[in-house]
Amino acid sequence: MALLNILHFPDSRLRTVAKAVTEFDAELKQLVSDMFETMYEAPGIGLAATQVDRHIRLLVMDVSEARNQPRCLINPEIIESDGEEEMDEGCLSVPGFYEKVRRAEHIRVRAQNQDGEVSEFEAEGIEAVCIQHEMDHLEGKLFVDYLSNLKRNRIRSKLVKQQKQKTG
């Protein structure tokens, strides 16, 4: 296993729309394993392949308190959604910032696992929010896109400044 580099906003690669996964091979399984290791180390509750500069429709997540319920979703799609809730969201690609985002409260998802098997399940609360957040990444969208231009630009400026100080 290996830790992967997480891209940070405003990196333009985060805007890439991911392509469907068609090969369910050892390379994919290794990427899934590396993504889980990276997500847990960060630490985060979800990570999309786009965030590690792999532009395929893959996300990993674990919203459990004990961090012992890993879930891998490949080629995920939301087939039903209802309700609405607003929750504070953060993002490993936008480190240190949390803002309220409005999303569907309840969703029904169809996805494949790393062996290509299709399943459907329902999610609500933090699980539903996490799935929607990570699926946005697969479309090249970030949670800051739900914010006002002023807030988004302020976050961008702070992150660019932090990056310059690190590379100094």
Disulfide bonds with the S-S distance in Angstrom:
none
